[in-house]
Amino acid sequence: MTDKKQEETIGRVEDAIKTYSRPTDLKITDLRVAVVCSNYDYPIIRIDTNQGVYGIGEVRDAGHKENALQFKSFLLGQNPCNVDMIFRAIKQFGNWGREGGGVSGIEIALWDLVGKVYGVPCYQFLGGKYRDRVRIYADTPHPEEPTPEAYVKRVLQRKSLGLTFIKFDLGIMSLEDYEGGLIGQPTKYEYSISHGRRRNARGAVGHQVSDKGIARMAEIVAAVREAVEWEVPLAIDHLGDITVNDAIRIGRAFEPYGLAWLEDLIPWWDVEGNLQVTRAINVPTLNGEDIYLWDGWHEIIEKRAIDIIQPDLLTAGGMLETKKIADYAERYNMPTVLHCASSPIGFMANVHCAAAISSFVALEAHWLDLPFWKDLVTGLPDPVIEDGYVRVPEKPGLGLDLNYEGIKENLRFPGLFEPTDEWNTPKLGFWQPDRRWDK
């Protein structure tokens, strides 16, 4: 190559990088948050740097901004391009469910920031893409009246949006007012933090679904299946928590309807219970939205306790960790569905991740009933969903930016990325009496 040609080539590479931002000298200077009021609140985070470029992410839906802010003192002064080093340092302080949201949200914001610096879309950091479009499945909450007709109407509303993959909620709560549908009463009901609804935490002995109740649920499934027609993949969520025996009975009753999966029949941490159900029924089982890191996933994958994995990357550890989990599951012939109930920031992080997963099936859309959702950011495709798919962005990072006006109009409480200086110093360490609040 001639010197002139070489100079031209180097010049093109430089054009791809934000030349006002020198990655080697990049330092994190701030972490700020804004909490959006939604069906599940969105704690949105922004990581600022000394060179003007910033990254955006979010704590998992219904999580807390403190899950991210607790790491601010460590982030300050770090080079955000060292994503793996930062992730390894903070991941030990995360946990399952919403407690994984701070680690995961920071990971996303770092990749967004690095992508903006180098002019590269996030999927490229995950090894490139397998697809240009990502298939979406619609989440469909249960209707107020749990009748077959009401379920059909609700699901057909989703199909009318052009969606080609549909999931609907059908749990034992649909039998609470159906005479003879349930046997007995549970010893204790408790409020589920993970799903925000009343649920029988472990499927108490003495509280079972009757044959009449299972027949009623099967009647609803049959009506929905005929209404959406057989070419549309159809899945069911919120069936449990129920006993292993009832899960098997229900699964067998649903076998004639060609379901894509039954979701969260048994709590994810009951690996043996999930395995019993998976082996006993001829409907695919799916689980895992609350599992944290590959470390939490490997047992359920290695035992093939479920048929399909469903990480939520805002719990699982972010984009790269979710990609690693999906690749590991693929070794065991287990495909990946992605759980998502987030703002556009988390949603597009899922789109980038889905593009990079070879065994990917579908991504959840849990925002279809939220009129303000699109207004929280700029840069979304228009329309967002077209023919049941979302196009993978080619712009740097996540391909989005914050719409401050849209966020401001939908805050849960005052605080639009205001200073968070109280989190600048570590909250852990040796006791220092001269740093008490009254000093």
C-alpha positions in Angstrom: 0.0 0.0 0.0 1.3 3.4 -0.9 1.9 6.1 1.7 -1.0 8.1 0.3 -3.4 5.2 0.3 -2.4 4.4 3.9 -3.1 7.9 4.9 -6.5 7.8 3.3 -7.4 4.6 5.1 -6.3 6.0 8.4 -8.3 9.1 7.8 -11.5 7.0 7.2 -10.9 5.2 10.6 -10.5 8.6 12.3 -13.8 9.8 10.7 -15.6 6.9 12.5 -14.3 8.1 15.9 -15.5 11.2 17.7 -12.1 12.9 17.3 -13.0 15.4 20.1 -13.1 12.4 22.4 -9.8 10.6 22.9 -10.6 7.2 24.4 -7.3 6.9 26.2 -8.0 10.0 28.2 -11.7 9.5 28.8 -12.8 9.6 32.5 -16.2 9.2 34.2 -17.1 12.4 36.0 -20.7 11.9 37.1 -23.6 9.5 37.4 -27.1 11.0 37.5 -30.6 9.6 37.4 -34.3 10.4 36.6 -37.1 8.0 37.5 -40.0 7.8 35.0 -43.5 7.0 36.2 -44.8 4.0 34.3 -46.6 0.7 34.6 -43.2 -0.4 36.1 -41.1 2.7 36.9 -38.0 3.3 34.8 -34.9 4.5 36.8 -32.9 6.0 33.8 -29.2 6.6 34.4 -26.7 8.9 32.6 -22.9 8.4 32.9 -21.0 11.7 32.1 -17.4 12.1 31.1 -14.7 14.7 31.0 -15.0 15.0 27.2 -18.7 15.8 26.8 -19.8 12.3 25.6 -22.1 10.4 27.9 -23.8 7.0 28.0 -27.4 6.1 28.9 -28.8 3.0 30.6 -31.5 2.1 33.1 -32.0 0.1 36.2 -34.5 -2.8 35.7 -38.2 -1.8 35.7 -39.6 -1.4 39.2 -36.1 -1.3 40.6 -34.5 1.6 42.5 -32.2 4.3 41.4 -30.0 3.5 44.4 -29.1 0.1 42.8 -27.0 2.1 40.4 -26.0 5.1 42.5 -24.3 2.8 45.1 -21.6 2.3 42.5 -20.9 6.0 41.7 -17.9 6.4 44.0 -16.2 3.5 42.2 -17.0 4.8 38.7 -15.7 8.3 39.2 -12.3 8.7 37.5 -12.5 5.4 35.7 -12.1 5.1 31.9 -15.5 3.9 30.7 -13.9 2.0 27.8 -12.7 -0.6 30.4 -16.2 -2.2 30.5 -15.1 -5.6 31.5 -12.9 -4.4 34.3 -15.6 -2.2 35.7 -18.2 -5.0 35.4 -16.1 -7.5 37.2 -15.5 -5.0 40.1 -19.2 -4.2 40.7 -21.0 -7.5 39.7 -20.3 -9.1 43.2 -22.7 -6.5 44.7 -25.7 -7.4 42.5 -28.2 -10.2 43.0 -31.3 -11.8 41.4 -34.4 -9.9 40.4 -34.4 -6.2 40.6 -31.2 -6.3 42.7 -29.3 -7.0 39.5 -30.6 -3.8 37.9 -27.9 -1.4 38.9 -25.0 -3.5 37.6 -26.9 -4.3 34.4 -27.9 -0.7 33.8 -24.4 0.6 34.2 -23.1 -2.0 31.8 -25.5 -0.9 29.2 -24.6 2.8 29.7 -20.9 2.0 29.4 -21.4 0.2 26.1 -23.6 3.0 24.8 -20.8 5.5 25.8 -18.1 3.4 24.1 -20.2 3.0 21.0 -20.6 6.8 20.7 -16.9 7.4 21.2 -15.9 4.9 18.4 -18.9 5.5 16.2 -20.0 1.8 16.4 -23.4 0.3 17.2 -23.5 -1.7 20.4 -24.2 -5.0 18.6 -20.8 -4.9 17.1 -19.2 -5.2 20.5 -21.1 -8.5 21.0 -19.5 -10.0 17.9 -21.7 -8.6 15.1 -25.3 -9.4 14.1 -27.1 -12.4 12.8 -30.1 -10.5 11.7 -31.2 -7.0 10.6 -34.6 -7.2 12.2 -35.7 -8.5 15.6 -39.0 -10.3 16.1 -41.3 -8.9 18.7 -43.8 -10.7 20.8 -46.7 -8.8 22.5 -47.3 -9.1 26.2 -51.1 -9.2 26.8 -52.4 -8.6 30.3 -55.5 -10.6 31.4 -58.9 -8.9 30.9 -61.0 -7.6 33.8 -63.6 -10.3 33.1 -61.9 -13.7 32.8 -64.2 -15.1 30.1 -63.2 -16.8 26.9 -64.8 -13.9 24.9 -62.9 -11.3 26.9 -59.6 -13.1 26.4 -60.2 -13.3 22.7 -61.0 -9.6 22.4 -57.9 -8.6 24.3 -55.6 -10.8 22.2 -57.1 -9.8 18.9 -56.3 -6.2 19.8 -52.7 -7.2 19.8 -52.9 -9.0 16.5 -54.5 -5.9 15.0 -51.2 -4.0 15.6 -49.5 -6.2 13.1 -47.8 -8.4 15.7 -47.0 -12.0 14.6 -46.1 -13.5 17.9 -48.4 -13.1 21.0 -48.3 -14.0 24.7 -51.2 -13.6 27.0 -51.6 -13.9 30.8 -53.8 -16.7 32.1 -53.3 -17.7 35.7 -55.2 -19.4 38.4 -56.5 -15.9 39.4 -58.8 -16.3 36.5 -60.6 -19.0 38.5 -61.0 -17.1 41.8 -64.6 -16.3 41.0 -65.3 -19.4 38.9 -67.4 -21.8 41.0 -65.6 -25.1 41.6 -62.4 -24.0 39.8 -60.2 -24.1 42.8 -60.0 -26.6 45.7 -59.3 -25.1 49.1 -57.5 -21.9 50.1 -53.8 -21.4 50.3 -52.3 -21.0 53.8 -50.9 -17.6 53.0 -50.9 -15.2 50.1 -48.1 -12.8 49.7 -47.3 -9.9 47.5 -44.9 -10.7 44.7 -42.1 -8.1 44.3 -41.1 -9.6 41.0 -44.5 -9.5 39.4 -46.4 -6.9 41.4 -49.4 -9.1 42.0 -51.0 -11.3 44.7 -49.7 -14.8 44.3 -49.4 -18.1 46.2 -45.6 -18.1 46.7 -45.0 -21.8 46.5 -48.3 -23.4 45.4 -49.5 -24.4 48.9 -50.6 -27.9 49.6 -54.3 -27.9 50.1 -54.8 -25.4 47.3 -55.2 -27.1 43.9 -56.8 -26.5 40.6 -59.8 -28.7 40.1 -60.5 -30.7 36.9 -63.3 -28.2 36.3 -60.9 -25.3 36.7 -58.4 -26.8 34.2 -61.2 -27.5 31.7 -62.1 -23.8 32.0 -58.6 -22.7 31.4 -58.3 -25.0 28.4 -61.6 -23.6 27.1 -60.0 -20.1 27.2 -56.9 -21.3 25.4 -58.9 -23.1 22.7 -60.9 -19.9 22.0 -57.8 -17.7 21.8 -56.0 -20.2 19.6 -58.9 -20.4 17.1 -59.3 -16.6 17.1 -55.6 -15.8 16.3 -55.4 -18.7 13.9 -52.8 -21.4 13.9 -50.0 -19.6 12.0 -49.4 -17.2 14.9 -47.1 -18.4 17.7 -49.0 -18.2 21.0 -47.5 -18.4 24.5 -49.0 -18.1 28.0 -47.6 -16.4 31.2 -48.6 -15.9 34.8 -49.9 -19.4 35.3 -48.3 -19.9 38.7 -47.0 -20.1 41.1 -48.6 -23.5 41.4 -47.5 -27.0 42.6 -45.5 -29.3 40.3 -48.4 -31.6 40.0 -50.9 -28.9 39.0 -48.3 -27.5 36.5 -48.1 -31.0 34.9 -51.9 -31.3 34.8 -52.3 -27.9 33.2 -49.5 -28.4 30.8 -51.0 -31.7 29.6 -54.4 -30.0 29.2 -52.9 -27.4 26.9 -51.0 -29.8 24.7 -53.5 -29.8 21.8 -53.2 -26.0 21.2 -49.7 -25.8 19.8 -48.3 -23.3 22.3 -44.9 -21.7 21.9 -44.3 -22.0 25.6 -45.7 -21.9 29.2 -43.9 -19.3 31.3 -42.8 -19.4 34.9 -44.8 -22.4 35.9 -42.5 -23.1 38.8 -40.2 -20.6 40.6 -36.9 -20.4 38.8 -34.8 -21.4 41.9 -36.7 -24.8 42.1 -34.5 -26.4 39.4 -35.7 -29.9 40.2 -39.4 -28.9 40.1 -38.9 -27.2 36.7 -37.2 -30.4 35.5 -40.1 -32.6 36.6 -42.6 -30.4 34.7 -40.5 -30.1 31.6 -40.1 -33.9 31.3 -43.8 -34.6 31.9 -45.5 -32.3 29.4 -45.3 -31.8 25.6 -45.5 -28.0 25.7 -42.2 -26.1 25.9 -41.4 -24.6 29.3 -39.7 -21.2 29.7 -38.3 -19.4 32.7 -35.5 -17.2 34.0 -36.4 -13.5 33.9 -35.1 -13.0 37.5 -31.8 -14.9 37.2 -28.6 -13.0 37.7 -25.4 -13.6 35.7 -24.1 -16.8 34.0 -23.3 -18.1 37.5 -27.1 -18.2 38.3 -28.0 -19.7 34.9 -25.6 -22.6 34.4 -27.3 -25.2 36.6 -30.8 -24.8 35.0 -29.2 -24.9 31.6 -26.9 -27.9 32.2 -29.8 -29.9 33.7 -32.1 -28.8 30.8 -34.7 -28.1 33.5 -36.6 -25.9 31.0 -36.9 -25.9 27.2 -36.3 -22.2 26.5 -34.3 -19.6 28.5 -35.6 -16.1 29.0 -33.1 -13.7 30.5 -34.0 -10.1 31.3 -30.7 -8.4 30.5 -31.5 -5.6 33.0 -31.2 -8.4 35.7 -28.9 -10.8 34.0 -25.9 -8.5 33.9 -26.3 -6.4 30.8 -25.8 -7.1 27.1 -22.5 -9.0 27.0 -23.4 -11.2 30.0 -26.8 -12.0 28.4 -25.1 -12.9 25.1 -22.7 -15.3 27.1 -25.8 -16.9 28.8 -27.5 -17.4 25.4 -24.4 -18.9 23.8 -24.0 -21.3 26.7 -27.7 -22.4 26.5 -27.2 -22.9 22.7 -24.7 -25.7 23.5 -27.6 -27.6 25.1 -30.0 -26.9 22.2 -31.9 -24.4 24.2 -33.1 -21.2 22.3 -33.4 -17.7 23.8 -36.3 -15.5 24.3 -35.7 -12.1 25.9 -37.9 -10.7 28.7 -38.3 -6.9 28.6 -40.6 -4.4 30.5 -38.4 -1.4 30.2 -38.2 2.1 28.7 -36.9 2.5 25.1 -33.3 2.5 26.5 -33.5 -1.0 27.9 -35.7 -2.1 24.9 -33.1 -1.0 22.3 -30.3 -2.6 24.4 -32.3 -5.8 24.0 -32.6 -5.2 20.2 -28.8 -5.0 19.9 -28.4 -8.1 22.1 -31.0 -10.1 20.2 -29.3 -9.2 16.9 -26.1 -10.8 18.2 -27.6 -14.1 19.5 -27.8 -16.9 17.0 -30.4 -18.9 18.8 -32.7 -15.9 19.4 -36.5 -16.4 19.1 -38.4 -13.2 20.1 -38.2 -10.1 22.3 -41.0 -8.9 24.6 -42.8 -5.6 24.1 -44.4 -4.5 27.3 -45.1 -0.9 26.4 -47.8 -1.2 23.8 -50.4 0.5 26.1 -48.2 3.4 27.2 -48.8 6.5 25.1 -45.8 8.5 26.4 -43.2 5.6 26.0 -41.8 6.8 22.6 -41.4 10.3 23.9 -38.8 9.5 26.5 -36.0 9.3 23.8 -35.1 10.4 20.3 -33.7 8.1 17.6 -36.3 5.3 17.7 -37.3 3.8 14.4 -40.6 5.2 13.0 -42.7 3.1 13.3 -40.9 1.2 16.1 -42.5 -2.1 15.1 -43.1 -2.9 11.5 -44.7 -6.2 10.4 -44.0 -7.6 13.8 -40.2 -6.7 13.8 -37.9 -3.9 15.0 -35.0 -2.9 12.8 -31.6 -3.1 14.4 -30.1 0.4 14.7 -26.9 1.3 12.8 -26.2 4.5 14.7 -23.4 4.6 17.4 -24.1 3.1 20.8 -27.7 2.2 21.4 -28.7 4.6 18.7 -30.8 6.7 21.1 -30.6 10.0 23.0 -32.6 11.4 25.9 -35.6 13.5 25.3 -35.5 15.7 28.4 -38.9 17.2 27.9 -40.6 13.8 27.5 -38.9 12.5 30.7 -39.7 15.6 32.7 -43.4 15.3 31.9 -43.4 11.7 33.3 -41.3 11.8 36.4 -42.3 9.7 39.4 -40.9 12.4 41.7 -38.9 15.6 41.2 -35.3 15.1 40.0 -34.3 15.4 36.3 -30.7 14.2 36.3 -29.9 16.5 39.2 -26.5 16.3 41.1 -25.9 13.2 43.1 -22.9 14.4 45.1 -24.0 12.5 48.2 -23.0 9.3 46.4 -19.5 10.6 45.5 -17.8 8.8 48.5 -18.0 5.1 49.4 -20.7 3.9 51.6 -18.8 0.8 52.6 -15.5 0.7 54.5 -14.1 1.4 57.9 -16.1 3.5 60.3 -14.9 7.1 60.4 -16.4 9.0 63.4 -15.5 12.4 61.9 -17.9 11.6 59.0 -21.1 11.2 61.0 -24.0 13.2 59.7 -24.0 15.5 62.7 -20.3 16.4 62.2 
